[in-house]
Amino acid sequence: MGAVPRSNARCGSPCLASSKLTRSLRRRLLGAALVPARSLPHGVLRVTIEQLLRIAGGTAPARRVRSNLALAAEDLKLDPATLRDLPARIRSHTARQIADGVRLSRPDAGAWIDEIVEPGEGYERIAETLEQTPGTIILGGHMGNWELLAIYLVRRGVRGVVVGRGRGEQDWLAEMRSKHGVETLPQDASARETLRILRSGRILGVLSDLEARQLDGTFVPFLGQPALTMTAPAAIARAARAPLLPVRCVFHPQRKRYQVLVDPPLWSNPELDSKAATLDLLLRMNRVYESWIRANPEQWAWHQRRWWTKPGSFEAIPNPAFRRDKRARNI
């Protein structure tokens, strides 16, 4: 049920050390860039970032966009013209998302959030579901603007915690969320901690649409390809008898605003055994994500790895949180 890291046969200790060094350098560069970026008007910053992304067309993220689109094109039924234009639309949305992130880091961001985000179709399901099950898992995704979504819900009285990468206390994203009242729970937290949050009547926000190679997962169809899919959201939902409530915050170009859209809650099937129930929930979860991507393909994180890991290439290793618990109990 917990989040169990996995080892990569293609990536040993040097690779992991390099990854940590890269993330540390990236955090420092981002921190330095935030200072002048905050002073720029939002529109100017967005256009500047879009041009920089266009120049960076040969980088790894840009190559992943093309690779991911090639894998999913047949399932999405994208015609050649749409497929050709989609990378530019993805680049435009990514630029807006980054500019929005800079805007969120400013002290006066609260009023801007209230102006730029509005309730959309199915929004009433949030109150209805939380009234029935206060400890609900909000199933988000790397669609639209997920950081804006978490802050918007907190500003409207939703109490909860979002699950994010444990990058240390200096992580600027966690710090930004904290300033807006959003608490971050590290990905390697124990299952016991996530259950405690849900049983206290708070929501748990998770993003489960991308590959997380350090977490326990199973291969589930996603846009026509077998995709390593983290099992924790479905397993925890089943254990806590809580629903997965799919919520996304997508930009509406005609209204020039983001809209919070909510799908019907997904419940674990009590008639199935634990393994079958988890797989069934994961299948339905991925179908929800697929519907989101078909509706707004340019607003999904195509620049991230999704089909990187192939079946049979990983072997589970103990969870750091499990090891800490084990040492504490002197087992």
C-alpha positions in Angstrom: 0.0 0.0 0.0 2.9 2.4 0.8 5.1 4.2 -1.6 7.9 1.7 -2.4 11.0 3.0 -4.3 12.3 1.0 -7.2 15.8 0.6 -8.4 16.8 1.2 -12.0 19.1 -1.3 -13.6 20.3 1.4 -16.0 21.0 4.0 -13.4 23.3 3.3 -10.4 24.8 5.5 -7.7 26.7 7.9 -10.0 23.5 8.5 -12.0 21.6 9.2 -8.8 24.3 11.5 -7.5 24.3 13.4 -10.8 20.5 13.7 -10.6 20.8 15.2 -7.1 23.5 17.6 -8.3 21.3 18.6 -11.3 18.3 19.3 -9.1 20.4 21.3 -6.6 21.9 23.4 -9.4 18.4 23.9 -11.0 17.0 25.1 -7.6 19.7 27.7 -7.3 19.3 28.9 -10.8 15.5 29.1 -10.3 16.0 31.0 -7.1 18.3 33.5 -8.7 16.0 34.0 -11.7 12.9 34.6 -9.6 14.2 37.9 -8.3 14.2 39.8 -11.6 11.3 37.7 -13.1 8.9 39.0 -10.3 9.4 42.6 -11.5 8.3 41.8 -15.1 4.6 42.2 -16.2 3.0 38.8 -16.5 2.4 39.0 -20.2 5.9 40.1 -21.0 7.3 37.3 -18.8 5.1 34.7 -20.5 6.2 35.8 -24.1 9.8 35.9 -23.0 9.7 32.4 -21.6 7.9 31.1 -24.7 10.7 32.4 -26.9 13.3 30.8 -24.7 11.5 27.5 -24.9 11.4 27.8 -28.7 15.1 28.4 -28.8 15.6 25.3 -26.6 13.9 23.1 -29.1 16.7 20.6 -29.2 16.9 20.0 -25.4 15.8 16.8 -23.7 12.3 18.1 -22.6 11.6 19.1 -26.2 12.7 15.7 -27.5 10.4 14.0 -24.9 7.5 16.0 -26.2 8.0 14.7 -29.7 8.7 11.2 -28.4 5.6 11.1 -26.2 3.4 12.5 -28.9 4.6 9.9 -31.4 3.7 7.1 -28.9 0.2 8.5 -28.1 -0.8 9.9 -31.5 -2.6 6.9 -32.7 -4.7 6.5 -29.5 -5.5 10.2 -29.4 -6.5 10.1 -33.1 -4.5 13.2 -33.9 -4.5 14.2 -37.6 -1.1 15.2 -39.1 -1.8 18.9 -38.9 -2.8 18.8 -35.3 0.2 16.7 -34.4 2.5 19.1 -36.2 1.0 22.2 -34.4 0.8 20.6 -30.9 4.4 21.1 -29.8 4.0 24.9 -30.3 0.8 24.9 -28.3 2.4 22.8 -25.6 5.3 25.3 -25.5 2.8 28.2 -25.2 1.0 26.6 -22.3 4.2 25.7 -20.5 5.3 29.4 -20.8 2.0 30.5 -19.2 2.4 27.9 -16.5 5.9 29.1 -15.6 4.8 32.7 -15.6 1.9 31.9 -13.4 4.3 30.2 -11.0 6.4 33.4 -10.8 3.2 35.4 -10.2 2.2 33.0 -7.4 5.5 33.7 -5.6 4.6 37.4 -5.2 3.2 38.7 -1.9 0.0 40.1 -3.6 -0.9 36.8 -5.4 -4.1 36.2 -3.5 -6.2 38.7 -5.3 -4.8 37.6 -8.6 -5.8 34.0 -7.9 -9.4 35.0 -7.2 -9.5 36.8 -10.5 -7.9 34.2 -12.7 -9.6 31.0 -11.4 -13.3 30.2 -11.4 -15.5 27.2 -10.7 -16.3 25.0 -13.7 -18.4 22.0 -14.6 -18.9 19.6 -11.7 -17.4 21.9 -9.1 -20.2 21.2 -6.7 -19.0 17.6 -6.5 -16.2 18.8 -4.2 -18.6 19.9 -1.4 -20.8 16.9 -2.0 -18.0 14.4 -1.7 -16.4 16.1 1.3 -19.7 16.1 3.1 -20.0 12.4 2.6 -16.3 11.6 3.1 -14.2 14.4 4.7 -11.0 12.4 4.2 -11.1 12.3 0.4 -8.2 11.9 -2.0 -8.2 14.6 -4.6 -6.8 13.0 -7.8 -5.0 15.7 -9.6 -2.7 15.5 -12.6 0.0 17.4 -14.5 -2.8 19.1 -16.4 -3.4 22.8 -16.7 -2.0 24.4 -13.5 -2.0 22.0 -10.6 -0.2 24.4 -8.2 -2.8 27.0 -8.8 -5.5 24.4 -8.2 -4.2 23.5 -4.7 -3.9 27.1 -3.6 -7.4 27.9 -5.0 -9.0 25.1 -3.0 -7.3 26.1 0.2 -8.5 29.6 -0.3 -12.0 28.3 -0.5 -11.7 26.4 2.8 -10.6 22.9 1.7 -8.3 21.6 4.4 -5.6 19.2 3.3 -2.1 18.2 2.3 -0.5 17.7 -1.2 2.0 15.0 -1.8 5.2 16.2 -3.4 8.8 15.3 -3.9 10.9 15.5 -0.7 13.6 17.9 -1.8 14.4 19.5 1.5 13.2 22.6 3.4 14.7 24.9 0.8 12.5 23.7 -2.0 11.1 26.9 -3.5 7.9 25.2 -4.6 7.1 23.8 -1.1 7.9 27.2 0.3 5.6 28.9 -2.1 2.8 26.5 -1.3 3.4 27.1 2.4 3.0 30.8 2.0 -0.5 30.2 0.6 -1.4 27.7 3.3 -0.7 24.5 1.4 1.2 21.8 3.3 3.5 19.4 1.4 3.9 15.8 2.4 7.0 14.1 1.0 6.5 11.3 -1.5 8.4 8.9 0.7 6.2 9.4 3.8 4.8 6.2 5.2 1.4 4.9 4.4 0.5 5.3 8.0 1.0 9.1 7.7 -1.2 9.4 4.7 -4.0 7.3 6.4 -3.6 9.6 9.5 -4.3 12.6 7.3 -7.4 11.1 5.7 -8.8 9.8 9.0 -8.4 13.3 10.5 -10.9 14.5 8.0 -8.4 16.3 5.7 -8.0 15.8 2.0 -4.9 14.3 0.4 -3.9 15.8 -2.9 -2.0 13.5 -5.3 -0.7 13.7 -8.9 -0.5 10.2 -10.4 -0.4 10.7 -14.1 3.3 10.6 -14.6 6.0 7.9 -14.1 7.5 8.0 -10.6 10.3 5.5 -10.8 11.2 5.7 -7.1 7.7 4.6 -6.1 6.0 1.2 -6.2 4.0 0.8 -9.4 2.5 -1.6 -11.9 2.0 -1.5 -15.6 -1.4 -0.2 -16.7 -2.6 0.8 -20.2 -2.3 4.5 -20.8 -3.0 6.1 -24.2 -2.5 2.8 -25.9 0.9 1.9 -24.2 1.8 0.0 -21.0 2.8 2.6 -18.5 4.4 2.3 -15.1 1.6 3.6 -12.8 2.0 4.3 -9.1 -0.2 2.1 -7.0 -0.2 4.2 -3.8 -3.3 6.3 -4.6 -5.5 3.3 -5.3 -4.1 1.2 -2.5 -4.6 4.0 0.1 -8.1 4.8 -1.2 -9.0 1.2 -0.7 -7.5 1.0 2.7 -9.0 4.3 3.9 -12.4 3.5 2.2 -12.0 6.9 0.6 -12.8 8.0 -3.0 -10.5 9.3 -5.6 -12.1 12.6 -6.7 -10.6 13.7 -10.1 -10.1 17.5 -10.2 -8.2 19.6 -12.7 -7.6 23.3 -13.3 -7.4 24.1 -17.0 -7.0 27.4 -18.9 -10.1 28.5 -20.9 -8.7 30.6 -23.8 -12.0 32.3 -24.6 -12.7 33.3 -20.9 -9.0 34.1 -20.3 -9.3 32.3 -17.0 -8.6 28.9 -15.4 -11.6 26.7 -14.6 -11.8 24.0 -11.9 -13.5 21.0 -13.4 -14.5 18.0 -11.3 -15.3 14.4 -12.5 -17.4 11.9 -10.6 -15.6 10.3 -7.7 -13.9 6.9 -8.2 -14.6 4.3 -5.4 -12.8 1.0 -4.8 -14.9 -2.1 -5.7 -15.5 -3.9 -2.4 -16.4 -7.1 -4.2 -12.8 -7.6 -5.4 -9.8 -8.7 -3.5 -7.1 -6.2 -2.6 -4.9 -6.7 -5.7 -7.8 -6.8 -8.2 -9.5 -3.8 -6.5 -6.3 -1.8 -6.8 -5.8 -2.7 -10.4 -9.4 -1.9 -11.3 -9.1 1.5 -9.7 -5.8 2.3 -11.5 -7.5 1.3 -14.8 -10.3 3.7 -14.2 -7.9 6.4 -12.9 -5.9 6.3 -16.1 -9.0 6.5 -18.2 -9.9 9.7 -16.5 -6.5 11.1 -17.3 -6.9 10.0 -20.9 -10.1 11.9 -21.1 -8.5 15.0 -19.8 -5.6 14.8 -22.3 -8.0 14.3 -25.2 -10.0 17.4 -24.1 -6.9 19.7 -23.6 -3.8 17.9 -25.1 -1.7 21.1 -25.1 -2.1 21.5 -21.3 -0.7 18.1 -20.3 3.0 17.7 -19.3 4.2 16.0 -22.5 7.8 17.2 -21.7 7.9 14.7 -18.7 8.8 11.0 -19.0 5.7 8.8 -19.2 6.6 5.6 -21.1 10.3 5.6 -20.2 10.3 2.4 -18.1 9.5 -0.9 -19.9 7.9 -3.9 -18.2 10.4 -6.1 -16.4 13.2 -3.4 -16.2 12.7 -2.6 -12.5 13.0 -4.4 -9.2 11.5 -3.1 -5.9 13.7 -2.0 -3.1 12.7 -1.1 0.5 10.9 2.2 1.1 13.1 4.8 3.0 10.1 5.5 5.3 9.7 1.8 6.0 13.4 1.5 6.9 13.1 4.5 9.3 10.0 2.8 10.9 11.9 -0.5 11.1 14.9 1.2 12.9 12.6 3.0 15.3 11.0 -0.3 16.3 14.4 -2.0 16.5 13.3 -4.8 14.2 
